[in-house]
Amino acid sequence: MIGTRVTMSSSYLVLLFCGTSGKQNEDLGTDEEQIVLFVYLLLDISNNKVVSLQHHYVKPQTDDISETVLTEECKAETDLSEEPIKNAQPLEQVLDEFDRFLKTKGIHPDHGGNTFCICTDGQLHFRLSLHPETCNKGILLPEYFSRFYDLRKEFKKFYKTENINCIKDMLDYLGLEGDLSVEYGVRQCQELASITQRLINDGHIFGEPEVIKDRLEPGICDKADHVDDDSVIRARGLPWQSSDQDIAKFFKGLNIAKGGVALCLSQQGRRNGEALIRFESKEHRDLALKKHKHHLGQRYIEVYKASGKDFLNVAGGNNTEAQAFLSRGGQVIIRMRGLPYTATTEQVLDFFRRGETAVDVLDADDGILFVHQADGRATGDAFVLLASEEDAFKALQKHRELIGTRYIELFKSTTAEVQQVLNRSMDPRSPPEPETTLPPLIASLPQQASVAAFLPQQAITCGTLRDCIRMRGLPYESSVTDILGFLGEHARNIVFQGVHMVYNAQGTPSGEAFIQMDSELSAEAAGVSRHKKYMIQGNKKRYIEVFQCSGEDMNMVLTNGTLPPTNPTTQVIQQAQVMQRSPTAMMSPGATVIPSPYTSYPYGATAAAAMASAQAAQAAQAAQAAQATQLAQMAQMAQMAQFTQVPPPQAIPATAMTTPFASPAFTHIPARAPSQSFYPPMLYWYPSPPVSPQTYYAHTGPSVVVMRGLPFTATIQDIMNFFEGFYEISPESIQVQRTADGRPNGDALVTFLTRIEAERAITERNRKVIGNRYIELFMA
């Protein structure tokens, strides 16, 4: 027997048992409960005897230590009580105690000790409990935790039996008895020791241990590869900014195949919150399925079975150029979006070399892959290889810097994403859809020109914070790109969707624009640097005035010092005041004062009388010169009427979006088209580039989506079914809108916890149907 023992790969075994505050045994780790019991036993293999046993309670992380930390299921199974757990050491300190124990016993690998390996009862203690929890808590495990023996597998292999699912099954097979007089964790370790000693006595040799990979390895997948259907899962509900490494951390403890994370893209090339993950074996795939509805950050992730074909459709490629690019072995791939179609490799290399965060692209020109369509046209995308994570960190700080007049978006990518983008771009049967066909994140008001996506100023910004700039004197044909080029380096400080072109009542440019910056300092710097500088377009050379301003200043400019009308009374009064001051008053160059049509409000008989008065006044205004006096008289008459049917809309308070599901009032939402054509005097265009997969938003709190076109019989449950897959939606987050007499008007407000989720809902669910009616979705 001694001869067989010396051939074993380790001299000692550490039999380890973990217990959580939730489920135990075959469900250990499936409920994300924290470890509260950590017991280990040192076994000398050469002499086949127990050296020492250590027992530790573990204090879980809780927001309130007075709360109950153990579930009833845990108490029933383990006989543990609350008090010793609450007074115990946290997991990090218990692991430090374990490390010191190894040193005192002379088996610590860093101190020249004898070799040892950890042994557990099955896979769950390591793969679904210890490794995931330490990863979530930011605890770095020593190298010796990456190798272990699964005692059940060793037992099945030696005794040639399959019906072994727990410690009791092994004890029964060997005819051994357990000691029920000791504590739960100690008993488990002692029983493991009895089984292990019997195995050694019967001649079993512990060979090579299992390995837990500590990081995701890059790899290339070919369309012709075979991928086992039993090794792939689909993860759904991922944050859009998640990288392949983030997903690998979510599955920490399970071994993912090389290049085994494929982030799924929508038809527009954006990440859609799903990924396909390929594991090394069916066993690891089955363990991954146990993580269904586990959390990644604040979101829980759905995990489902998928097929090998699904994975190949996303990650597989046969593009030789892409294969050559990916085989160069770069540690990090960076995706560039928004490149000029004429961009060259030298421009890309110069982009990364300049500035304080300069980095070198791996293999220079060969480390750049431009994405082209099947006919050879550029798409504005490229992939770049970098040598290290440090280089990637510096490179990503160049996000939104300029090449020419275009600002460039940068984000981490993956080998699978390279394959997927190349496959789509080179397929002539499915050319990429133009960005203008995407469902708008803001609804459009009636169109009178070729201008898209308008919104009133009050829905854009307000307040006294001077974080905006006003540009005046723009050439009428100037575009957003021209403005970005004019602002130069200051363009990188523009917030997402922060460029607002101003149009007059006729739908033509007014020569003005308002820009939202990320801070007052950025707005001040842009104003000082670019005021009265020249913008050159073709043969035209015009100097542009640039002023720092606030949202309130913007409103004052656009309304010539008057507040936006909130009801018919104030509307007529304010119009009269403006006309008394200046009969030719205009909101800004090229925009006349136009009142809102009364037909867009559900007025009663009193309002009808006011509307008749208003129409008479407008007729008199066109026929007589004393229009201001008549308007003042009409305002006085309107004040005498009691407009109680329609309360003035309330602005969304700043605090309304700070608590989940605090649905704001139904304001700032484009109204249904009135029976008569009407165009507001000032409109704003959101022309910013499309959302890239890793765009971060200044506003990340709760956001409201408007549903329009609901059947009048639609219920809260119908709306929840419509948003199936968006699990933060609850009845409290849904607000069905009603008419003055209490009947549903076909609209509803739905509050999402984050803007990213709200926009994902719009992208995925816009124009889907409830019953036989399709539903429009847009941001409130």
Secondary structure, 3 states (H helix, E strand, C coil): CHHHHCCCCCCEEEEEEEEECCCCHHHCCCCCCCEEEEEEEEEECCCCEEEEEEEEEEECCCCCCCCCCCCHHHHHHHCCCHHHHHCCEEHHHHHHHHHHHHHHCCCCHHHCCCCEEEEECCCHHHHHHHHHHHHHCCCCCCHHHHEEEEHHHHHHHHHCCCCCCCHHHHHHHHCCCCCCCCCHHHHHHHHHHHHHHHHHHCCCCCCCCEECCCCCCCCCCECCCCCCHHHEEEEECCCCCCCHHHHHHHCCCCCEEEEEEEEEECCCCCEEEEEEEEECCHHHHHHHHCCCCEEECCEEEEEEECCHHHHHHHHCECCHHHHHHHCCCCCEEEEEECCCCCCCHHHHHHHHHCCCCCCCCCCHHHHEEEEECCCCCEEEEEEEEECCHHHHHHHHCCCCCEECCEECEEEEECHHHHHHHHHHHHCCCCCCCCHHHCCCCCCCCCCCCCCCCEECHHHCCCCCCCCEEEEECCCCCCCHHHHHHHHHHHHHHEEEEEEEEEECCCCCEEEEEEEEECCHHHHHHHHHHHCCEEEEECCEEEEEEEEEECHHHHHHHHHCCCCCCCCHHHHHHHHHHHHHHCCCCEEECCEECCCCCHHHCCCCHHHHHHHHHHHHHHHHHHHCCCHHHHHHHHHHHHHHCCCCCCCCCCCCCHHHHCCCCCCCCCCCCCCCCCCCCCCCCCEEECCCCCCCCCCCCCCCCCEEEEEECCCCCCCHHHHHHHCCCCCCCCHHHEEEEECCCCCEEEEEEEEECCHHHHHHHHHHHCCCEECCEECEEEEC
